[in-house]
Amino acid sequence: MNIDPERPILPGTVDDQGVLHMYVETWDGLYAPIGVRKPEGEGPFPMVLLASGNGGEAMGWIRNAFENRGYIVDRLVEAGYAAAWIRYRTEVELGYNNGGPLVRDVRQGRELFNRSPLEYEDEIAIIEFVKALPWVDADRIGLVGMSHGGEMVMKITSEYHGAAVGVASEPASHEYLWLTPDDTAHVKEETGLRDIESMMMTDTEKVRRRIDHDIAMQRISGIQTPILVMGRETDELQGIFRLNYELLEEAGKDVEWVSYDHDLHGYLYPVRGEDGEYEVNDVQRGAIAHVIGYLDRYLKH
């Protein structure tokens, strides 16, 4: 395989279907791993980037995702999409709120930043990278993010307009909406970081009262990308998911809402069971079909 040392590619296959493993240069010159599958043929294909959770774990995470959470990729490829699992740097607690906008300057002929790039900015770099691939249609890029990945869809689309459509599935947008947690969350004494794993935010009006509405709406005002927001009926953060949608609607954005009743956080990404088969039911099949239908409206033209 021809390997460009500045755009390194690793060979790899999963289930006898080709997965292209690549390292993508981010804004500060470090590399983020992605894995891509595409349909047969030369393209150019619409591309969907899949994100899940709060980052880290590098190429090992990508390989594991294709091995154990490849069901969604199979469905996307069957529908005519190139699909990529992406990884990005580890989430920084309140880095988005405390760090402010990234300022890029030059010192002694080299770039100078006011802060380190954050994980959602790695995804922007990845979007720009895949747009340059010869078999990708640069005008037909879709983003699908789950949990923190869903919040990243919000952060990205607030300031970057290079994606044609986004899906924010169970978006954990507490930082994006500047949510003040209640006493169901606490600060860990040993680290000084917030423990919000047990935070109960099921009621939309409760969440609305605890966000900074002005900051949230200022961020949302920049969004130009159509977004599907997906909830989960029994999730402890369902109030956040729903309010995420309601604020977009109130701001006049192109947004839709759907919610499913399933016991798995991340139901959009079915996982492989111990018997080697994917554990997937009709709720998940319906949710995936809904997402693909939504993507089709913006990416199949």
C-alpha positions as YAML, in Angstrom:
chain: A
units: angstrom
residues:
- id: 1
  name: MET
  ca: [0.00, 0.00, 0.00]
- id: 2
  name: ASN
  ca: [1.20, 3.50, -0.89]
- id: 3
  name: ILE
  ca: [1.58, 5.41, 2.40]
- id: 4
  name: ASP
  ca: [1.95, 9.17, 2.48]
- id: 5
  name: PRO
  ca: [3.93, 9.86, 5.69]
- id: 6
  name: GLU
  ca: [1.90, 13.04, 6.25]
- id: 7
  name: ARG
  ca: [-1.45, 11.23, 5.81]
- id: 8
  name: PRO
  ca: [-0.68, 7.75, 7.16]
- id: 9
  name: ILE
  ca: [-2.97, 4.83, 6.32]
- id: 10
  name: LEU
  ca: [-2.95, 1.41, 7.94]
- id: 11
  name: PRO
  ca: [-4.35, -1.68, 6.20]
- id: 12
  name: GLY
  ca: [-7.11, -3.52, 8.02]
- id: 13
  name: THR
  ca: [-10.15, -5.70, 7.41]
- id: 14
  name: VAL
  ca: [-13.12, -6.64, 9.55]
- id: 15
  name: ASP
  ca: [-15.50, -9.49, 8.66]
- id: 16
  name: ASP
  ca: [-13.90, -9.77, 5.23]
- id: 17
  name: GLN
  ca: [-14.91, -6.20, 4.40]
- id: 18
  name: GLY
  ca: [-12.26, -3.55, 3.93]
- id: 19
  name: VAL
  ca: [-11.76, -0.99, 6.68]
- id: 20
  name: LEU
  ca: [-9.34, 1.81, 5.90]
- id: 21
  name: HIS
  ca: [-7.57, 2.94, 9.08]
- id: 22
  name: MET
  ca: [-6.13, 6.45, 8.85]
- id: 23
  name: TYR
  ca: [-4.50, 9.03, 11.06]
- id: 24
  name: VAL
  ca: [-5.80, 12.56, 10.51]
- id: 25
  name: GLU
  ca: [-3.75, 15.65, 11.32]
- id: 26
  name: THR
  ca: [-5.55, 17.93, 13.76]
- id: 27
  name: TRP
  ca: [-5.06, 21.67, 14.15]
- id: 28
  name: ASP
  ca: [-2.06, 21.43, 16.46]
- id: 29
  name: GLY
  ca: [-0.27, 18.80, 14.37]
- id: 30
  name: LEU
  ca: [-1.21, 15.75, 16.43]
- id: 31
  name: TYR
  ca: [-3.04, 12.86, 14.79]
- id: 32
  name: ALA
  ca: [-6.55, 11.53, 15.40]
- id: 33
  name: PRO
  ca: [-7.47, 7.98, 14.28]
- id: 34
  name: ILE
  ca: [-10.43, 7.10, 12.06]
- id: 35
  name: GLY
  ca: [-11.63, 3.96, 10.32]
- id: 36
  name: VAL
  ca: [-13.66, 4.09, 7.11]
- id: 37
  name: ARG
  ca: [-15.76, 1.69, 5.07]
- id: 38
  name: LYS
  ca: [-17.29, 2.62, 1.75]
- id: 39
  name: PRO
  ca: [-19.59, 1.01, -0.80]
- id: 40
  name: GLU
  ca: [-18.31, -0.70, -3.94]
- id: 41
  name: GLY
  ca: [-17.22, 1.61, -6.71]
- id: 42
  name: GLU
  ca: [-15.29, 4.83, -7.13]
- id: 43
  name: GLY
  ca: [-17.82, 7.29, -5.73]
- id: 44
  name: PRO
  ca: [-17.91, 10.08, -4.87]
- id: 45
  name: PHE
  ca: [-20.04, 8.93, -1.93]
- id: 46
  name: PRO
  ca: [-21.80, 10.88, 0.78]
- id: 47
  name: MET
  ca: [-19.90, 10.40, 4.04]
- id: 48
  name: VAL
  ca: [-21.24, 9.94, 7.57]
- id: 49
  name: LEU
  ca: [-18.96, 10.43, 10.57]
- id: 50
  name: LEU
  ca: [-19.91, 8.47, 13.71]
- id: 51
  name: ALA
  ca: [-18.88, 9.73, 17.16]
- id: 52
  name: SER
  ca: [-19.58, 8.22, 20.56]
- id: 53
  name: GLY
  ca: [-18.66, 9.35, 24.05]
- id: 54
  name: ASN
  ca: [-15.93, 11.56, 25.38]
- id: 55
  name: GLY
  ca: [-12.78, 10.61, 23.48]
- id: 56
  name: GLY
  ca: [-9.40, 9.04, 24.02]
- id: 57
  name: GLU
  ca: [-8.26, 5.43, 23.55]
- id: 58
  name: ALA
  ca: [-6.87, 6.03, 20.03]
- id: 59
  name: MET
  ca: [-6.79, 3.43, 17.24]
- id: 60
  name: GLY
  ca: [-7.63, 0.56, 19.59]
- id: 61
  name: TRP
  ca: [-11.04, 2.14, 20.14]
- id: 62
  name: ILE
  ca: [-11.60, 2.40, 16.37]
- id: 63
  name: ARG
  ca: [-10.73, -1.26, 15.80]
- id: 64
  name: ASN
  ca: [-13.00, -2.34, 18.65]
- id: 65
  name: ALA
  ca: [-15.85, -0.20, 17.31]
- id: 66
  name: PHE
  ca: [-15.73, -1.91, 13.93]
- id: 67
  name: GLU
  ca: [-15.51, -5.31, 15.57]
- id: 68
  name: ASN
  ca: [-18.27, -4.84, 18.13]
- id: 69
  name: ARG
  ca: [-20.37, -1.86, 17.00]
- id: 70
  name: GLY
  ca: [-20.23, -2.28, 13.26]
- id: 71
  name: TYR
  ca: [-23.96, -2.88, 12.81]
- id: 72
  name: ILE
  ca: [-24.68, 0.81, 12.17]
- id: 73
  name: VAL
  ca: [-21.81, 0.97, 9.68]
- id: 74
  name: ASP
  ca: [-23.19, -2.05, 7.79]
- id: 75
  name: ARG
  ca: [-26.57, -0.37, 7.45]
- id: 76
  name: LEU
  ca: [-25.05, 2.92, 6.27]
- id: 77
  name: VAL
  ca: [-22.84, 1.24, 3.66]
- id: 78
  name: GLU
  ca: [-25.82, -0.77, 2.42]
- id: 79
  name: ALA
  ca: [-27.66, 2.54, 2.03]
- id: 80
  name: GLY
  ca: [-24.88, 3.93, -0.17]
- id: 81
  name: TYR
  ca: [-22.86, 5.89, 2.39]
- id: 82
  name: ALA
  ca: [-19.20, 5.85, 3.23]
- id: 83
  name: ALA
  ca: [-19.12, 5.63, 7.02]
- id: 84
  name: ALA
  ca: [-16.36, 6.33, 9.51]
- id: 85
  name: TRP
  ca: [-15.90, 5.70, 13.18]
- id: 86
  name: ILE
  ca: [-13.84, 8.63, 14.47]
- id: 87
  name: ARG
  ca: [-11.83, 9.25, 17.61]
- id: 88
  name: TYR
  ca: [-10.61, 12.50, 19.09]
- id: 89
  name: ARG
  ca: [-8.74, 13.77, 22.11]
- id: 90
  name: THR
  ca: [-10.15, 13.25, 25.59]
- id: 91
  name: GLU
  ca: [-12.88, 15.62, 26.74]
- id: 92
  name: VAL
  ca: [-11.66, 18.42, 29.02]
- id: 93
  name: GLU
  ca: [-13.98, 19.13, 31.93]
- id: 94
  name: LEU
  ca: [-15.62, 22.51, 31.19]
- id: 95
  name: GLY
  ca: [-12.94, 23.22, 28.61]
- id: 96
  name: TYR
  ca: [-15.56, 24.56, 26.22]
- id: 97
  name: ASN
  ca: [-16.99, 26.97, 28.78]
- id: 98
  name: ASN
  ca: [-13.75, 28.04, 30.44]
- id: 99
  name: GLY
  ca: [-11.44, 28.10, 27.43]
- id: 100
  name: GLY
  ca: [-13.45, 30.40, 25.22]
- id: 101
  name: PRO
  ca: [-13.09, 30.59, 21.44]
- id: 102
  name: LEU
  ca: [-9.86, 29.27, 19.98]
- id: 103
  name: VAL
  ca: [-7.64, 32.10, 18.72]
- id: 104
  name: ARG
  ca: [-4.98, 31.16, 16.16]
- id: 105
  name: ASP
  ca: [-2.03, 33.49, 15.70]
- id: 106
  name: VAL
  ca: [1.55, 33.26, 14.40]
- id: 107
  name: ARG
  ca: [4.79, 33.61, 16.34]
- id: 108
  name: GLN
  ca: [8.21, 33.25, 14.72]
- id: 109
  name: GLY
  ca: [6.60, 31.88, 11.58]
- id: 110
  name: ARG
  ca: [4.71, 29.11, 13.38]
- id: 111
  name: GLU
  ca: [1.18, 28.85, 14.72]
- id: 112
  name: LEU
  ca: [0.37, 30.04, 18.23]
- id: 113
  name: PHE
  ca: [-2.90, 29.21, 20.01]
- id: 114
  name: ASN
  ca: [-4.48, 30.78, 23.08]
- id: 115
  name: ARG
  ca: [-5.45, 27.28, 24.27]
- id: 116
  name: SER
  ca: [-5.17, 23.68, 23.16]
- id: 117
  name: PRO
  ca: [-7.76, 22.51, 20.63]
- id: 118
  name: LEU
  ca: [-10.70, 20.59, 22.09]
- id: 119
  name: GLU
  ca: [-12.24, 17.32, 21.00]
- id: 120
  name: TYR
  ca: [-14.99, 18.85, 18.84]
- id: 121
  name: GLU
  ca: [-12.32, 20.82, 16.96]
- id: 122
  name: ASP
  ca: [-10.59, 17.52, 16.17]
- id: 123
  name: GLU
  ca: [-13.84, 16.45, 14.50]
- id: 124
  name: ILE
  ca: [-13.86, 19.63, 12.42]
- id: 125
  name: ALA
  ca: [-10.32, 18.77, 11.28]
- id: 126
  name: ILE
  ca: [-11.52, 15.25, 10.41]
- id: 127
  name: ILE
  ca: [-14.43, 16.65, 8.38]
- id: 128
  name: GLU
  ca: [-12.05, 18.77, 6.35]
- id: 129
  name: PHE
  ca: [-9.75, 15.77, 5.87]
- id: 130
  name: VAL
  ca: [-12.44, 13.44, 4.53]
- id: 131
  name: LYS
  ca: [-13.77, 16.15, 2.22]
- id: 132
  name: ALA
  ca: [-10.45, 16.00, 0.38]
- id: 133
  name: LEU
  ca: [-10.64, 12.23, -0.23]
- id: 134
  name: PRO
  ca: [-11.24, 11.59, -3.95]
- id: 135
  name: TRP
  ca: [-14.11, 9.16, -3.32]
- id: 136
  name: VAL
  ca: [-16.01, 11.47, -0.94]
- id: 137
  name: ASP
  ca: [-18.54, 14.10, -2.05]
- id: 138
  name: ALA
  ca: [-17.39, 17.14, -0.07]
- id: 139
  name: ASP
  ca: [-20.85, 18.70, -0.19]
- id: 140
  name: ARG
  ca: [-22.54, 15.67, 1.38]
- id: 141
  name: ILE
  ca: [-21.05, 15.18, 4.86]
- id: 142
  name: GLY
  ca: [-23.28, 14.03, 7.71]
- id: 143
  name: LEU
  ca: [-22.50, 13.91, 11.44]
- id: 144
  name: VAL
  ca: [-24.00, 11.37, 13.85]
- id: 145
  name: GLY
  ca: [-23.00, 11.78, 17.48]
- id: 146
  name: MET
  ca: [-24.19, 9.88, 20.55]
- id: 147
  name: SER
  ca: [-24.07, 11.13, 24.17]
- id: 148
  name: HIS
  ca: [-21.05, 13.46, 24.38]
- id: 149
  name: GLY
  ca: [-20.72, 12.91, 20.64]
- id: 150
  name: GLY
  ca: [-24.21, 14.40, 20.34]
- id: 151
  name: GLU
  ca: [-23.12, 17.47, 22.29]
- id: 152
  name: MET
  ca: [-20.17, 17.73, 19.91]
- id: 153
  name: VAL
  ca: [-22.63, 17.99, 17.02]
- id: 154
  name: MET
  ca: [-24.06, 21.05, 18.75]
- id: 155
  name: LYS
  ca: [-20.65, 22.61, 19.39]
- id: 156
  name: ILE
  ca: [-19.45, 21.94, 15.84]
- id: 157
  name: THR
  ca: [-22.52, 23.28, 14.04]
- id: 158
  name: SER
  ca: [-22.59, 26.42, 16.19]
- id: 159
  name: GLU
  ca: [-19.39, 27.66, 14.61]
- id: 160
  name: TYR
  ca: [-18.67, 25.49, 11.56]
- id: 161
  name: HIS
  ca: [-20.93, 25.14, 8.53]
- id: 162
  name: GLY
  ca: [-19.18, 22.50, 6.46]
- id: 163
  name: ALA
  ca: [-21.52, 19.60, 7.29]
- id: 164
  name: ALA
  ca: [-24.79, 19.17, 5.41]
- id: 165
  name: VAL
  ca: [-26.73, 17.54, 8.26]
- id: 166
  name: GLY
  ca: [-26.34, 16.40, 11.86]
- id: 167
  name: VAL
  ca: [-27.90, 13.83, 14.18]
- id: 168
  name: ALA
  ca: [-27.53, 14.45, 17.92]
- id: 169
  name: SER
  ca: [-28.53, 11.18, 19.59]
- id: 170
  name: GLU
  ca: [-29.00, 11.41, 23.37]
- id: 171
  name: PRO
  ca: [-26.92, 14.62, 23.37]
- id: 172
  name: ALA
  ca: [-25.34, 15.18, 26.78]
- id: 173
  name: SER
  ca: [-25.41, 18.94, 26.22]
- id: 174
  name: HIS
  ca: [-25.11, 20.05, 29.83]
- id: 175
  name: GLU
  ca: [-21.94, 22.06, 29.16]
- id: 176
  name: TYR
  ca: [-23.21, 23.45, 25.85]
- id: 177
  name: LEU
  ca: [-26.39, 24.70, 27.55]
- id: 178
  name: TRP
  ca: [-24.38, 25.92, 30.59]
- id: 179
  name: LEU
  ca: [-26.35, 23.74, 32.98]
- id: 180
  name: THR
  ca: [-25.85, 24.14, 36.73]
- id: 181
  name: PRO
  ca: [-26.14, 20.62, 38.21]
- id: 182
  name: ASP
  ca: [-28.30, 20.00, 41.25]
- id: 183
  name: ASP
  ca: [-27.38, 17.94, 44.32]
- id: 184
  name: THR
  ca: [-27.58, 14.69, 42.34]
- id: 185
  name: ALA
  ca: [-24.09, 15.62, 41.11]
- id: 186
  name: HIS
  ca: [-21.02, 16.35, 43.23]
- id: 187
  name: VAL
  ca: [-17.35, 17.23, 42.95]
- id: 188
  name: LYS
  ca: [-14.93, 14.34, 43.48]
- id: 189
  name: GLU
  ca: [-12.75, 15.12, 46.46]
- id: 190
  name: GLU
  ca: [-9.72, 13.27, 45.08]
- id: 191
  name: THR
  ca: [-9.68, 15.02, 41.67]
- id: 192
  name: GLY
  ca: [-11.72, 18.21, 42.03]
- id: 193
  name: LEU
  ca: [-13.68, 17.26, 38.91]
- id: 194
  name: ARG
  ca: [-17.45, 16.95, 38.75]
- id: 195
  name: ASP
  ca: [-19.11, 13.54, 39.04]
- id: 196
  name: ILE
  ca: [-22.30, 13.82, 37.01]
- id: 197
  name: GLU
  ca: [-22.81, 10.13, 36.33]
- id: 198
  name: SER
  ca: [-25.82, 10.05, 38.67]
- id: 199
  name: MET
  ca: [-27.24, 13.44, 37.69]
- id: 200
  name: MET
  ca: [-31.04, 13.26, 37.34]
- id: 201
  name: MET
  ca: [-32.34, 15.61, 34.67]
- id: 202
  name: THR
  ca: [-35.47, 13.89, 33.38]
- id: 203
  name: ASP
  ca: [-37.78, 16.91, 33.54]
- id: 204
  name: THR
  ca: [-37.44, 19.44, 30.72]
- id: 205
  name: GLU
  ca: [-38.71, 22.41, 32.74]
- id: 206
  name: LYS
  ca: [-36.33, 21.63, 35.59]
- id: 207
  name: VAL
  ca: [-33.46, 21.66, 33.10]
- id: 208
  name: ARG
  ca: [-34.70, 24.89, 31.54]
- id: 209
  name: ARG
  ca: [-34.57, 26.60, 34.94]
- id: 210
  name: ARG
  ca: [-30.97, 25.48, 35.52]
- id: 211
  name: ILE
  ca: [-29.33, 26.55, 32.24]
- id: 212
  name: ASP
  ca: [-27.93, 29.92, 31.23]
- id: 213
  name: HIS
  ca: [-30.58, 30.67, 28.62]
- id: 214
  name: ASP
  ca: [-28.78, 33.67, 27.11]
- id: 215
  name: ILE
  ca: [-25.52, 31.79, 26.57]
- id: 216
  name: ALA
  ca: [-27.32, 28.73, 25.19]
- id: 217
  name: MET
  ca: [-29.32, 30.78, 22.70]
- id: 218
  name: GLN
  ca: [-26.25, 32.77, 21.66]
- id: 219
  name: ARG
  ca: [-24.50, 29.51, 20.82]
- id: 220
  name: ILE
  ca: [-27.54, 28.10, 19.04]
- id: 221
  name: SER
  ca: [-27.92, 31.29, 16.99]
- id: 222
  name: GLY
  ca: [-24.90, 30.32, 14.91]
- id: 223
  name: ILE
  ca: [-26.33, 26.99, 13.75]
- id: 224
  name: GLN
  ca: [-27.16, 26.68, 10.05]
- id: 225
  name: THR
  ca: [-27.14, 22.88, 9.81]
- id: 226
  name: PRO
  ca: [-30.34, 20.78, 9.93]
- id: 227
  name: ILE
  ca: [-30.29, 18.61, 13.08]
- id: 228
  name: LEU
  ca: [-32.28, 15.60, 14.24]
- id: 229
  name: VAL
  ca: [-32.29, 15.36, 18.05]
- id: 230
  name: MET
  ca: [-32.95, 11.88, 19.45]
- id: 231
  name: GLY
  ca: [-34.08, 11.15, 23.00]
- id: 232
  name: ARG
  ca: [-34.43, 8.02, 25.11]
- id: 233
  name: GLU
  ca: [-37.56, 7.69, 27.22]
- id: 234
  name: THR
  ca: [-35.96, 6.22, 30.35]
- id: 235
  name: ASP
  ca: [-32.70, 8.15, 30.29]
- id: 236
  name: GLU
  ca: [-31.83, 10.22, 33.37]
- id: 237
  name: LEU
  ca: [-30.85, 13.07, 31.01]
- id: 238
  name: GLN
  ca: [-34.01, 13.00, 28.87]
- id: 239
  name: GLY
  ca: [-34.84, 16.54, 30.03]
- id: 240
  name: ILE
  ca: [-31.55, 17.75, 28.56]
- id: 241
  name: PHE
  ca: [-32.16, 15.92, 25.29]
- id: 242
  name: ARG
  ca: [-35.64, 17.37, 24.94]
- id: 243
  name: LEU
  ca: [-34.62, 20.91, 25.90]
- id: 244
  name: ASN
  ca: [-31.78, 20.71, 23.39]
- id: 245
  name: TYR
  ca: [-34.48, 20.21, 20.75]
- id: 246
  name: GLU
  ca: [-36.90, 22.80, 22.14]
- id: 247
  name: LEU
  ca: [-34.30, 25.58, 22.19]
- id: 248
  name: LEU
  ca: [-33.34, 24.85, 18.59]
- id: 249
  name: GLU
  ca: [-37.00, 24.99, 17.61]
- id: 250
  name: GLU
  ca: [-37.52, 28.26, 19.54]
- id: 251
  name: ALA
  ca: [-34.53, 29.73, 17.70]
- id: 252
  name: GLY
  ca: [-36.19, 28.89, 14.37]
- id: 253
  name: LYS
  ca: [-33.60, 26.28, 13.37]
- id: 254
  name: ASP
  ca: [-34.22, 23.36, 11.01]
- id: 255
  name: VAL
  ca: [-34.66, 20.71, 13.71]
- id: 256
  name: GLU
  ca: [-36.68, 17.56, 14.35]
- id: 257
  name: TRP
  ca: [-37.26, 15.42, 17.44]
- id: 258
  name: VAL
  ca: [-37.76, 11.70, 17.92]
- id: 259
  name: SER
  ca: [-37.52, 9.60, 21.08]
- id: 260
  name: TYR
  ca: [-37.36, 5.85, 21.60]
- id: 261
  name: ASP
  ca: [-37.96, 3.58, 24.57]
- id: 262
  name: HIS
  ca: [-34.91, 1.35, 24.94]
- id: 263
  name: ASP
  ca: [-32.81, 0.19, 27.88]
- id: 264
  name: LEU
  ca: [-29.43, 0.83, 26.20]
- id: 265
  name: HIS
  ca: [-27.76, 4.23, 26.39]
- id: 266
  name: GLY
  ca: [-26.51, 4.42, 22.82]
- id: 267
  name: TYR
  ca: [-29.28, 2.30, 21.32]
- id: 268
  name: LEU
  ca: [-28.48, 3.76, 17.89]
- id: 269
  name: TYR
  ca: [-25.20, 1.81, 17.98]
- id: 270
  name: PRO
  ca: [-26.12, -1.86, 18.63]
- id: 271
  name: VAL
  ca: [-23.38, -3.97, 20.21]
- id: 272
  name: ARG
  ca: [-22.23, -7.50, 19.55]
- id: 273
  name: GLY
  ca: [-23.19, -10.03, 22.21]
- id: 274
  name: GLU
  ca: [-21.11, -12.79, 23.77]
- id: 275
  name: ASP
  ca: [-22.45, -15.23, 21.17]
- id: 276
  name: GLY
  ca: [-20.90, -13.13, 18.40]
- id: 277
  name: GLU
  ca: [-24.24, -11.87, 17.10]
- id: 278
  name: TYR
  ca: [-25.47, -8.31, 17.32]
- id: 279
  name: GLU
  ca: [-28.02, -7.68, 20.06]
- id: 280
  name: VAL
  ca: [-30.51, -5.60, 18.12]
- id: 281
  name: ASN
  ca: [-34.29, -5.36, 18.36]
- id: 282
  name: ASP
  ca: [-37.10, -3.73, 16.43]
- id: 283
  name: VAL
  ca: [-36.75, -0.44, 18.34]
- id: 284
  name: GLN
  ca: [-33.14, -0.13, 17.25]
- id: 285
  name: ARG
  ca: [-33.91, -1.18, 13.69]
- id: 286
  name: GLY
  ca: [-36.61, 1.47, 13.56]
- id: 287
  name: ALA
  ca: [-34.31, 4.14, 15.00]
- id: 288
  name: ILE
  ca: [-31.56, 3.35, 12.51]
- id: 289
  name: ALA
  ca: [-34.03, 3.37, 9.62]
- id: 290
  name: HIS
  ca: [-35.32, 6.75, 10.83]
- id: 291
  name: VAL
  ca: [-31.80, 8.18, 10.94]
- id: 292
  name: ILE
  ca: [-30.91, 6.87, 7.48]
- id: 293
  name: GLY
  ca: [-34.17, 8.27, 6.10]
- id: 294
  name: TYR
  ca: [-33.36, 11.63, 7.67]
- id: 295
  name: LEU
  ca: [-29.82, 11.61, 6.26]
- id: 296
  name: ASP
  ca: [-31.17, 10.67, 2.84]
- id: 297
  name: ARG
  ca: [-33.22, 13.87, 2.70]
- id: 298
  name: TYR
  ca: [-30.09, 16.01, 2.90]
- id: 299
  name: LEU
  ca: [-27.36, 13.79, 1.47]
- id: 300
  name: LYS
  ca: [-29.05, 11.99, -1.43]
- id: 301
  name: HIS
  ca: [-29.53, 14.56, -4.17]
...
